[in-house]
Amino acid sequence: MDLSEKVNEYAETNGVTRDALADSLGMSRSSFFNKVRGSYEFSLSEAYALSRILGVSLDELHELAVA
């Protein structure tokens, strides 16, 4: 599973949109999607917040991002 799949799974399971996830991280929708796809990297604070939202460790988040 890669980061994009994990984000989609989380959104489906919890009934939230990816737009809402972007909002909760304080970034634009396009920035969020570019970072999830791997075009850009998350800052440490963004990665930490996303890991907390998805319920994974920073190590697990990194593994998802490079998968």
Wavefront OBJ file of the C-alpha trace (Angstrom):
o trace
v 0.000 0.000 0.000
v 1.308 3.455 -0.815
v 0.489 6.805 0.777
v -2.223 7.669 -1.727
v -4.006 4.370 -1.079
v -3.698 4.862 2.689
v -5.194 8.364 2.439
v -8.051 7.045 0.284
v -8.682 4.181 2.709
v -8.739 6.568 5.668
v -11.111 8.939 3.871
v -13.516 6.126 2.965
v -13.447 4.513 6.390
v -13.970 7.774 8.250
v -16.382 9.448 5.847
v -14.197 12.470 5.180
v -13.083 13.979 1.918
v -9.479 14.417 0.884
v -10.284 18.133 0.704
v -11.161 18.023 4.404
v -7.853 16.281 5.118
v -6.019 19.046 3.267
v -7.921 21.643 5.298
v -7.063 19.888 8.557
v -3.383 20.078 7.596
v -3.733 23.762 6.734
v -2.782 23.418 3.086
v -4.449 23.846 -0.253
v -6.039 20.917 -2.006
v -3.487 21.013 -4.820
v -0.527 21.082 -2.403
v -1.960 18.145 -0.490
v -2.490 16.065 -3.620
v 0.981 16.888 -4.957
v 2.532 15.836 -1.663
v 0.476 12.644 -1.404
v 1.505 11.717 -4.962
v 5.146 12.338 -4.084
v 5.714 15.356 -6.317
v 6.724 17.333 -3.218
v 7.662 16.348 0.305
v 5.660 17.069 3.438
v 7.350 19.276 6.002
v 8.093 17.559 9.291
v 5.141 19.244 10.997
v 2.809 18.299 8.118
v 4.080 14.709 8.148
v 3.579 14.505 11.910
v 0.029 15.855 11.665
v -0.802 13.483 8.797
v 0.632 10.510 10.682
v -1.577 11.364 13.679
v -4.642 11.677 11.443
v -3.955 8.369 9.681
v -3.025 6.605 12.913
v 0.452 5.555 11.793
v 3.938 6.349 13.058
v 6.237 8.714 11.198
v 8.300 5.675 10.186
v 5.229 3.967 8.749
v 4.241 7.176 6.958
v 7.701 7.381 5.406
v 7.477 3.758 4.257
v 4.112 4.499 2.645
v 5.526 7.557 0.915
v 8.437 5.697 -0.656
v 6.429 2.592 -1.600
l 1 2 3 4 5 6 7 8 9 10 11 12 13 14 15 16 17 18 19 20 21 22 23 24 25 26 27 28 29 30 31 32 33 34 35 36 37 38 39 40 41 42 43 44 45 46 47 48 49 50 51 52 53 54 55 56 57 58 59 60 61 62 63 64 65 66 67
